[in-house]
Amino acid sequence: MTEELFLQIIAEIKYDLGNAYCDRIRGDRVQNLEQAITAFQAALRVYTREDFPEDWAGLQNNLATAYSDYFDEVSFNKEENLELAILCCKNALQVYLRDTYPEDWAMVLSNLGAAYRTRIKGNPTENLKKAICCYESAVEEHTYEDFPEDWAGLQNNLGNAYRELFEGNREENLERSIFHLKAALKVYKRENFPEDWAMVQNNLALTYCELKQIDQAIICFRLSLEIYKPRILPRDGLRYAHNFGEQCFAVGCWTEAIKGYHFAIEAVEQIRVWSLSETRRQEILERFIGVYQNIVQACINAGQIGKAFEYSERSRSKSLVDLMASNDLHQGGEIPPKVEELLQQYEELQRQIDEERQRYKSEKNRSDPPALEAYKEAIASLETQKQQVWENLRREDPVLAGEIQVNPLSLSDIRKLIDLPNTAILSFYTTNTDTHIFVVQQNQITLHTCTGQGLETLQGWIEQNWLLTYRDEPQKWETDILCILYELAERLQIAELISQHLQGIEELILVPHLLLHQIPFAALPIPTEEDPEYLGDKFLIRYTPSCQILEFCQQLEGATKMVKVLLPEGLK
């Protein structure tokens, strides 16, 4: 075998490897795309334009797709990724000419249009016009008669682009959007292309929102989520449910917004469970933490205070669990055989789920409804089995089980954690605009809102005046500490909180949020006409990062007491 032939074989393997990584579901999506890009770039060192023009052009197109997908996944270098995608598409078009490669020419134009539509650099309107131009050119080759699926995809893309185009007559653009999206449904029938049909329903909903036809939009949003169940197809389900929640929140349809955000939260949590990387799981939660904030606010606006509190607790519990390492936290450093066996069963079922996802994706079954139904049934069955294993694990070791999968506590569960009638949980939660303080007692829950004390105005103020001053100017911090605590007490309306919600309360269980964890609440002053009084003077104070952790602590304490009761007298 000659060296030249050997290099060609290696390049072909790298080409195929890049395609495999692009389609791969197992493992971290970002890492898979990085591996794909590396493989394609390695193949390009052999497949040059001069010697292998067709392979070179194909690699350029695949690289463009990988860079575009990478753009969707990461929060860094987004502009650079899209510029690379555009460059690769333009490179491919140097070989894929319309006269000689009409189908490939149209395919690359479609990809180029997608990159221009989401482009960050340049004038947004000009980018959208370029995208529309690419799509309209591609549809001349990918016609309804000869390439119905490609034609439908281009109609969907044109519908999205016209919805986002504000130049010219806005109403006309939106009507064009509806026209193209409905045209796509001529091919994308629910019975033949369920996933694509649901995608178009979501896009129609977004356009109806722009037309202020919210009732019609809600119908389409609901239809899209009939296919994209958050627990079965969470990635797209998250996007569509998030759109649903955001649009309804914007117009004050609180009940529908709650439904949309709830679906989105289920999808976020499913993606986190399926992710193998702890870092990736934390990134997912950070990226979509706004979903939790908005559902809390929507519940408050709808008068559902208990539900708002449950979702606020759910968000902080997920975050805390991602910071835990289950093996390291297990008592004694060793996992009992029964627990180890259950853990292995749990991991094996997750592996089978990953294989089902890989099989469905690799077989390209988007146009095969029976394959989708079989996939849904398989995933649902495996998830049910996995949940049963988790329930068994929770009976054996609730703390370890809680680190693998958080079981959201209900309001009634949390009330049971309060052992005395004169004890109250104060749970703080800051949204973009306000800080909410949930006051939970054995028989009631009330809400105190510090209006205007949002992420920037309160949390940003704490960072500047407390944390950064402590780090950079410790002497100034010591001098100003009392003034800072007085102002913080005013921002949190401590005096009003006590008079309106804490009469008859002697003990507080504080659940801070974000930078409030750094504050010594016991030292917060209570304005009085007489001698200064502090929160620690008036109440016995306990702290917990979340009610989930409080439950863990009580379970561990109970288990310890039970061991002491059961031990022989001489071993106690």
N, C-alpha and C positions, 0 to 999 in steps of 0.2 A: 504494500500500500504506500502510495506516495504521500509526502508531507502535505501537498495541496489537497488531496482527497481526504486525508485525515482531518484537516482543518475544516473542510466542508461538512464532514459528518458531525464534528463538534458544534459547528454553527447551527446545523439543523436541529441538533439536540437542544441547544440553548433556545432556539426559536420555539420549539414545542414546549420546553420548560416554562418559558415566559407566558405562553398561552395557558398552560396548566395553572400557574400561580394566579393569573388574572381570574380564572374561574373557580379557584379553590375557596371552599367555605371553612374547612377546619383550620384552626389557628387564628391568629390575629389578622384582620383584614388589611391594616396598614402595612404590616410586615410582609404579607403576601404580595402586595402591590410593589413594595420596594424590591422584593426578590424578582418580580416580573420585569421591572424596569432594568435591573442589573443584568438579567439574562438577555433581554432584547439588545441592550447596548453591547454586550459581549458578542452576540451574533453579528452585529453591524460591523465589527472589525474584520469580518471575512466577507459578508454579503455587502460589498460596496456597490455604489450606483453604476460604476463603470463595468464591473464584471458580472454582477447579478442584479440588474435593474428591477426585475419584478419582485424578487425577494426583498430587496432594499426598500422598495415602495411599500410592500406589505408590512415590513417591520416598522416603518415610519408611521403607518396608520395605527398599528397595534400600540406603539409607544404613545401616540396621541391619546388613544383610549385609556391607557394606563395612567397617564398624567392627569387626564380629566377625572378619572375615578379617584385618584389620590387627592385631587383638589377637594372632592366631596367629603373625604375622610379626615383630613388634618386641618388644624387651625393655623399652621405656619407655612410660609412660602407659597401662599395661595396664588398670588399674582404671578409669581415665577412659573408655577406649574401650568397655569393656563397659557402663558406665553409660549412655553415649550410645546404644549399640545397644538397650538396654532401653527408654530413653526414646523412641527412634524407633519401636520396635514398639508401644508403648503409644499413641503418636500415631496410627499407622496404624489401630489398633483403634477409634479414635474415629469413623472413617468405615466401615471394613470390619466392619459388624455381621453377626452370624450370620444374621439374618433376610433381609437384603438382599444380602449378599456372602458366602455360606457357604464357597465354595472359598477366597477370599482370606482370610477370617477364620481358617480352619484353617491356611493357609500361614503367616500372621503368628504365630499361636500356636506353631507348630512352631519358628519362628525365635526367638521369645521364650523358649521352653523351652530352646533351645540356649544362649542368652545366660545364663539363670539357672543352667544346669548348670555353666558355667565361671566364674560370677561370683566376684569376689574380695571385694567389699564385703559386709558382713552376715554372718549365721550360715550356715555351709556347709550344715548339715542343712536349714534352712528354705529355702535356695535350691534344693536338690535336690528338696524336696517341691513347691515351686512349679513346677519344671521338669516333674516327673511330672504334676502337675495340668494343665499346658499341653498336654503330649503326649496325655494321656488324653482331654482335651476335643477336641483336633484330630482324633483318630482316630474320633470320633463322626460327623464329616463325611467324612473321607478313609477310607472303608470299603474293605475287601478287595474287595468286589464292584464298586464304582464307580471307585475310584482305587487299584488294586493297588500301583503303585510308591510312591505317597505313603504308603500304609498300611504297606508294608514298611519304608520309611525311619523311620516313627514307631515301629514295633516295635523296630528297631535302637536308636533313641534311648532308648526305655524300658528296653531291656536294659542299656544303658550306665548309665543313671541308677540303676537298682536295684542294679547291682553296686557303685556308689559310695555307696549309702545305708547308713549304719551304725546308724541308729535302728531300734528294733524288733528283730524276730528276724532275725539276720544270715543264718542259713542259709536262711530263707524268702526273704529278699531276693535271695540268690544263685540260688535255684531259680527265682524269677520272672525274673531276668535270663536264665537259660538258656532258659526258656519263650519269652520275647519274641524272643530272638535266633534260636532255631530257627524261630519263626513267620515271621520275616523271610525265612528260606531257602525258604519255600513259594513266594515270588515270585522272590527273587534266586537263580536257578539258575545254575550255572557256565556252562552253554552259552548262556544268554540275557543274563545280567548279570554277566560275569566279574569286573569291578572291585568291584561291590557285594558279590558273593559272597565275594571275598577280604577285604573290609572286615569282614564279619560273622564270618568265620573268625578274624580277628585279635581281634575283641571276645569271641568265644567262648573263645579261648585265655586272655585276661585273666581271664575269670570262672572258668575251670577252675583257673587259678593260685590264685585266692582260695579255691577249694574244696579246694586241696592235691592236685588231680588233675593232677600235672605231666606225666605221660606223655600224657594226652589233650590238654593244652595244647600240648605240643611238636608233636603231629600237626597241630593247627589252625594254629599259627604257620607250619609248613612249607608247608601248603596256601596260606596267604595270599601267601607269597613266590613261589609258582609263577606267580602272575599279576603281582605287583608286582616285576618284575625291577629291581634297583637301577640298572642301566645304561639301562633303557628308561623306567621310571616312577619316577624317583628320589625324588620328594617324598613320596609315600605309602609307597614302599618303605623309605625311611629311618625313618618313624614305626613301621612294623610290625616291621622288623628290630631297631630299638632296643628296642621292647617285648620282643621275643624274647630279646635279649641280657640285658636288665635282669632279667627274671623268672627266667631260668636262672641268672644270676649270684647272685641272692638266695638260691637254694636249693642252690648249690654244684654245679650241673651244668655243669662247666667246659667240656667239649667242645661242648655245645650253646650255651653262652654265647659261645664263640669264634665259632661259626658265625653266630649272630645279629649280633654286633658286626662281624664281617667284612663281612656284607651291608650293615650300616649305614654302615661306612666307605666302601664302594664307592659308596653312594648320596650320601654327603656330598661325595665327591670329584667325582662326576658333576655335582652341583648347582653346585659351584664352577667346574667347567670351562664349564658352560653360562651362568654369570653373567657379565654384561658389566661390572659395576662392581667395581673392585679393592677398594673399601671393603667392599662387600657380601660379597666372597669371604672377606675376613679375618673379618668378623662371623660368617659361617657356620662357619668353623673354630673360632672362639672359643666359639660357642654349643654345639658338639658335641665339644669337646676331651675331655670326660669319656668319650666312646666309646673314644678311643685309650687313655686311662688305664685303663679297665676291661678292655679286651682285653689290655693288657700284664699286668695283675694276674691275669686269668684264665689266660693262657698260663703265667705263673710258677706258679700254683696247680696247673696240669695238668702241671708238670714240663717244659714246652716252652720252655726258656730262649732258644734261638736264635730262635724265633718271637716271643717277648716283645721281644727286642732289635730285631728287624726292624720290629715295629710302633712301638716307641718312636722309632726313626730315621725311620720314615715320617711320624709326626706332626710332628716338628721340621722335616723337609724341606719339608712343605707350608707350614708357617708361614713359613719363611725365603723361600720362593719368592714368597709373596704380598707380601713386602716389597721385591722386586726390580722394577726397571723395565727390561725387556729392551732397548729401544732405547738407553737411556742407558748400559747396561753393555756394549754391544757395542764391541769394540775399534775405535778410530779414529773412533767416532761414526757410521760409515756401514755399511749392510748390503749385502753383495755382491748382485748381480742374481739369482743362483741362489737364495740364501736368501730374498730379497725375494719371488721368484716362489712359493716353497714356502709362505711366510707367507700370501700372498694366497690360495693354494689352501686352506690350512687354515681361514682366516677364511670363505671362500665355502662350504665344507662345513658349518661351524658355522651360517652363515646359513640353509642348506637345512634343517638340523636344527630350527632355530627355527621355520621355516615349517611343517614337518611337525607339530610340537607345537601350533602355533597352529591349523592346519587340523583336527586331531583334536579339540582343545578346543572350537573354535567350532562344529563341526558336531554337538556334543552326541551323540557316538556311544557313550555308556556302555552302551546297551542293544543295540548292534550288534556282536556278536563278530567278524564278518568285518572290520569297520572297525578293531577293536583289533588283530587279527592283521596287517592290512595296515600299520598304524602301526608295530607292533613290527618287522616286516620292513624297512620303510623306514628306521627309526632304526638298526637293527642294520647295515644295508648302509652307511649314511652314516658311522656310527662306524668301521666297518672301513676305509673309504676314508680317513677322517681320520687313523686310526692309522698307515696306510701312509705318508701324507704326513709325519706326525710322525717316523716312522722315517727317511725320506729326509732330513728336516731335521736329525735327530740326527747323521747321518753327515756332513753339511755343517758343522754348528755345534752340538756337543753342549751347550755352555753355554747358548746361546740357546734350544735345544729344551727344556732342563731348566727354563727360566724359564716356558715356556708350559705344560708338562705334566710333572709329576714322575714319573719312572720309578722306583718303589721298588727300592732295592738289596737283594739277598739277602745272607744271612750270608756265603756263599761269595764274592760280589762284594766285600764289605767286607774280608774277610780278604786279598784280593789287593792291597788298598791298603797293607798292612803289609809294608814292604820288607825288614825284618831280623827274625831270630828273637828278638832281645832287645828288640824294640819291642812295646808293648801299647797298645791303645786303651782308655781308661777313659771309658765313656759313662754319664753321670748321668741319672737319670729319677725325678722326684718325683711320686707319686700322692697321693691324699687322705690316706693313712695312713703311707706309708713312702717312703724314698728308696732306689732300687735303683742299684747300680753294676755295669754290665756290663763284664767284663774280657775283651777280645777279643785273641787272639794268632793267629799264623799257622795253628796247628793245633788250637785249642780255644777254647771260651768258658766262662767261669764267672761266677757271680753272687754279689755281696756285698750284703746288704740291711741298711740302717740302720733297724731296726724303730722305728716311732713317730715318725720324722722325716719327716712328711708336709708338705702344703702350708702348714698353719697353724704347725706346730711348728718346721719348718726354714725354709721360704721366708718365712713371716711373721716369724720371729725375725731373719733376715738383713735384712729390710726395716726393722724397728724399730732394730736395733742397729748396722747398717752404713750403709744408705742414708740413712735419716732423720736419724741422728746426724751423718753427714758433711754433710748439707745444712743442718741447723739448729744444730748445735753442733760446728763443725769442731775447736775446741781440745780438747773432750772426746773427740772421735773420735781425734785424734792421741795423746791420753794413754791411751786404752783399746784401741788397735788390737791390741796384742800379746795382751791378754786375750781379745779377741774372736776372734782367729785361733786361739788355744789351744782355746777352747770349740768353735769350728767344727770343728777337727781331731778333737776328741772326738766331736762329733755325727756326723761322717762316718766315725768309727772308722778313721782313717788308719793307725794302728799295726797293727791287726788286718788291714786290707786289704793292707798290705805283706807281713806275715808269712804270710798265708794264700794270697795270689794273685800276688804280684809277685816271687817269688824268681827270680833270674837275669835280671830285666828291668832294662835300663839307660835306656831312652827311653820316655816316656809321650806319647801323643796324647790330650789331654783334650777331651772333648765335654761342656761344662757344660749345665745345664738351668735355664731361668728366671733367677732372680737369682744363681745361681752363676756366671753370666757376669761378674758384677762383682767376683768374688773373685780376688786374686792367689795362685793355688794354689802357686806357687813359694815363697811366704812361709809356707805352713802348717807349723807346727812338728811334729816327730816326737818324741814323748816318749822320752827315753833317760836312763840313769842317769848318763851323763857330760855333756860339753858339749852344749848345744842343737844339734840338727840340723834342717834344713829340707828340705822336699820338693825344692826346687831344688838342694840340695847332693847329694842322692842320685840324682836322675834328670835327664836332659836332657828338657825339657818343650816340647811344641808344643801349640797350641790350634787348634780348628776348631769352627765353629758346628754343623756336622753332617757326617756321613760323605759325604753328597751333595756338599757344598762341597769336602771333601777330594778327592773324585774329580774335580770340576771343576778344581781347582788342579793336580792331577797331569796332567790332559789338556792344560791350557794350557801347563804346563811342558814336556810332551812335544812339543807343537806348536812351541813356541819353539825347542827343541833341534833339531827336524827342519828348521826354517827355516835355522838356523845351518849345519847340515850341507850343505844344498842351495845356499846362497848362494855366489857366487864368492869366492875368498879375500880379495880386496880389500874386499868389502862386509861381511865378518863383524865 
